[in-house]
Amino acid sequence: MAQPTTTRTPAEELDGDDATTPTAREHPADLLLDAIDEIGAPACVGLDPVLDKLPRTVAPGESPVRRIESYSLAVIEAIAGRVPAVKPQSACFERYGAEGVAALQAVVARARELGLVVVLDAKRGDIGISASHYAAAAAGLGADWTTVNGYFGPEGFDPFRHGRGAFVLVRTSNRDSGRLQSQRLADGRTVAEAMAAIVAEAGDASIGRRGYSDLGAVVGATHPEDANRLRRAMPRQILLVPGFGAQGGGLDDVRSLFDREGRGALVTASRSVIYAFDADAEGWSEQVAAAADELRRTLAGIPGRSSGRDAGGAER
């Protein structure tokens, strides 16, 4: 498994309140791609905890935020060593205020301890000092990557890149996304294609040893008709691919998002993994682990993928 790249705490990695000062961290694209290669599959589990979907056996009688935290920590334990990355949804924790943010920080810290690359799904978007504050908050939580809204242009997402990575929303997986992202501009490109061009140009400022940028892009598995064009438009971007599994995206829908070696994308699945249990089951975490194993095996079938370890740690 990939190991944390520093013994310093996330807060110590910041220069005061400024998240724009580079630190001696490994390039985020190399960190992620190395972790994917070690596991042998470009799999990421989305952690979107919803109170009324939790197993009834999780912290019964405790407060909602304590139950969310207990469940999330158990999911982290179940998926570690089976997938290279986890994507906690910040909103699921932030809704509970300061206690929820503290729970999120505990979950991220445990994920890092277990060698998981952490993608904070926060979809932040702002400019100037506000963007820097959002970036500092993500870094303080310990995120290796953060999802961001690119509508403000590079000044909105660049603060998230200093020693860490950012995934810019380009073609999202939700059903209504085409009402904006598929609209044609005067030059014939779609809005998504125009955003892809901005991301590709800005991303060239920081390329890791594996040939990929610290600036990635979100491209949903639910729009395979757009995949080839966006992959060609962003050859050095790691693509974060939601919509796999419960949202309908399958292996054939994501193949074209990878390079010839089967690299360059990270496919996320949430509900099909984290809720793969009977609500009354005592061994629910084992069912989550089994679902994570199934996700890994499925995505290991991407052409070109041949390295990695079994969940038990043996070379494959």
Phi, psi and omega in degrees: 000152175292139181257153176307143188272000181203153177267356178285152176285159178305320181294325180289340180283346179272151176263089186064233178266008187259118178268007185262003177269119182299146176242177185273033178284157172297147178305130187298328178291320178293319178303313183290314182294323176295320178295320178298316181296323182292321177283326179095012180204140181276060189251138177226133177263122175279126182256097183239073187288128178239128190306313186282001176254000183286152173301141182293342182276358181275113174043054180299139179085349178277169178293159179306316183292326177292323178293318177300315181295314181299315178298313184296320178295322178292322177297317178303314179298323184289325186265343181300134183085350179254328175228157182276342189215156175228146183234086178290135177275111186301322184299327181295338179260320184298332181299340179263016174071211185300322179295324178293319178296320177297321177295318178300317180297321178294321180293315179298317180299317180293321178300317179294320178301326182270006174087010177280138170283134186252122173253111178279115181271089184240340178050047182291153177200117176189185180226169173059220184295330179295317177297320179296322178294317177299318179295320178296322179296316179297318178294321179296330176286340179101013182292139173276326178224155177223139173279139184223154175270123186272009188294341177273358183082188184305326181293345176274332182248343180301324180300340182275358191259350188284094183085356180223177182245160178225134173256117182269135177295120179241303178223097189276164190272352183288154187296326183277356188299328182294339180298333175249309190290339179262001179294141181272136176270176182298331181273004177095345178282156171279167175301319179298319180292324176294319177295320179300320179296320178297315181296316181298316181294313181293327184292338181295347181289341182213101180245131180279179182294340179273000177090009180242155185274161171280359177248110179255189182216146174268120179226114187287146178288348184276001179231062184298337180294338179264350190299312183299315181297317183288324176297317179294326181287337183231068186292340182251011179262133166286130181262126173268121193244094174277175176091007180272139177092246187299332180276356172111346180287138179237182185300319180295334181283341185250351184304318185287354179275355181258158175280185186293339179267006181077026181237174176100005177214155177230115185265129182251142173225137183244281188301324182292346178251306190284345176243028181274060183205163169276133187302335182261002186288133176289324182264038184300325182293331176292326177291323175296316178300319179296321178293323176295321176299318180295320177299316179299314181297320180298312184282343174294346179279359176299131181307136179096347181274122182218348183264175172127183180233153171290167179301332179280354176103354181283146176296140179262000000 
